[in-house]
Amino acid sequence: MNLIIDILRILLDVVWWIIIVQAILSWLIAFNVINTQNPVVRQIWTTLDRMTQPIYAPIRRILPDFGGLDLSPLVVLVALAIINRVLTEIQFSYYVM
């Protein structure tokens, strides 16, 4: 059981970092620090967007419109932190027994 929880926690960490990188990249694109006309940047942006879109879509349907502010990555990061905490508690309970 601990192996499964460890694998899930690693996957949650990977998703966490994908969301962080995508958020930073979106800020850099929004402030014209990097340009999406560059094929490498465009490919990275497209890949990250395709990876995170299925996670953000249900949350964007629920959240109200805040104009240009997208809070769905923040909601996902909070949910990932809660799930990680629950998995940690479950794993700890197996060590105590």
Sequence and secondary structure as in RCSB ss.txt:
>XXXX:A:sequence
MNLIIDILRILLDVVWWIIIVQAILSWLIAFNVINTQNPVVRQIWTTLDRMTQPIYAPIRRILPDFGGLDLSPLV
VLVALAIINRVLTEIQFSYYVM
>XXXX:A:secstr
 HHHHHHHHHHHHHHHHHHHHHHHHHHHHHTTSS TTSHHHHHHHHHHHHHHHHHHHHHHHHS   TT   HHHH
HHHHHHHHHHHHHHHHHHHHH 
